[in-house]
Amino acid sequence: MTQEFLNLFAFYHNHRRYKSGKRKGKTPMEILTKEENQEDWLKLLSQFISSKDSNFFI
């Protein structure tokens, strides 16, 4: 496993919504920061990458 894969997996895990249980509909990051994410985790990832490297998607 590469570090890049582990970074992607951690980002996915921290930004996906729980489907059941007492935390249903929330993400781990929402629980931690108490701020609601308006976007899907893929959209957040693309925004994060674009802010770091504007030529990444070209």
HELIX and SHEET records of a PDB file:
HELIX    1   1 GLN A    3  HIS A   15  1                                  13    
HELIX    2   2 PRO A   28  THR A   33  1                                   6    
HELIX    3   3 TRP A   41  LYS A   52  1                                  12    
END                                                                             
